[in-house]
Amino acid sequence: MEIEDDRVLQISGQKNVEKEDKNDTWHWVERSSGQFMMRFRLLENVKIDQVKASMKIGVITDTVPKVEVKKPDVKAIDIVELNINCEAPLHRHNAKPPWILYDAEAMAHQP
């Protein structure tokens, strides 16, 4: 197992097995071999220096820890209700900007 410079984890291996059986009249040999290779691109938040691997009963287990990302602090903001009565025009064309909040009771009495 190795990690390349461009954050690629490569796992490769080879298996060679030879079985032999013989007696007085015959001699039998069976050979098998095989190779494998897998490549995975690692994320940016991986701790490359802490990657580990283990094998048990022919199964490879890789441990790839990630950098813990600090969650941003969340601050609750109180919402204050404003009672604003805006009767005078604020700019040309007698239009009122949409971000002004109006007092509903005061608006009900306007012509």
C-alpha positions, 0 to 999 in steps of 0.5 A: 500500500502506498500514497502517491504525491497527488493524494492517490492511495494505491493498494496492490498485491500478488498471490502465488500458491503451489500445491504438491502431492505425490506417491509411488506411482504419480506426482501432481503439482498445482500452481496458481497466481494472481495480482490485483491493484486498486487506486483511490483518490483521497479527499483534501481533508484526509490525514495522509500521515495517519493512514493505516492498513491491516489484513485479517483472513485475507481481507484488507482493512484501510483506516483513513482518518479525516481532519476534524472540521470545526463547526461554526459557532451559531449565535441566536439573534433576537428579532425585535418588532418595529412599529414604523409609520412612514407617511412622507415620500422617501424618494422620487415617484412617491414610492416607499422602499420595500425594506421598511416595516409598517405598523399595521394599525397606523396603515389601516387609518391612512387614506 
